[in-house]
């Protein structure tokens, strides 16, 4: 099988079920941004994060693939097995609560940075927020999408922030506190 199909040469792409949409359609923006997020997490993992974080990110990357597939179905084909649900949201919340216990209380706004892995986690968090914004836009266009997808992305960005702090903390890297510009 060839990797190129030439079916997108006119600026359209195919969705599950055979539907064709413009490559700049909102659904394409959501799916593309989720793909960017997944790629950013792959970069984080290549930076050799601790094993417990790597295992969590491995699971999240698979869930993001499911999330993208669910979005691409535009609320149809709900029995495909690729679904994000309340259990997935709970698992992210539990991970936040678990890892947050290792961190000192947050007293200030922080600037993204620190170790390479932490900086990549901050970048992934920003991409996650962009995916969330595009998803809000798509949900206005397609009311049949599960609200769990939006909640999942919202919690995931929080988790990525906690993980960035955690990676810095475990490496002994001080966090950079935001200071108001004078």
Secondary structure, DSSP 8 states (H G I E B T S, - for coil): --S--STTTTSEEE-TTS-EEETTSHHHHHHHHHHHHHHHHHHHHHT---HHHHHHHHHHHHHHHHHHHHHHTTT--TTSS----HHHHHHHHHHHHHHHTTS----S-EES-SSHHHHHHHHHHHHHHHHHHHHHHHHHH-TTS-HHHHHHHHHHHHHHHHHHHHHHHHTT---EE-----
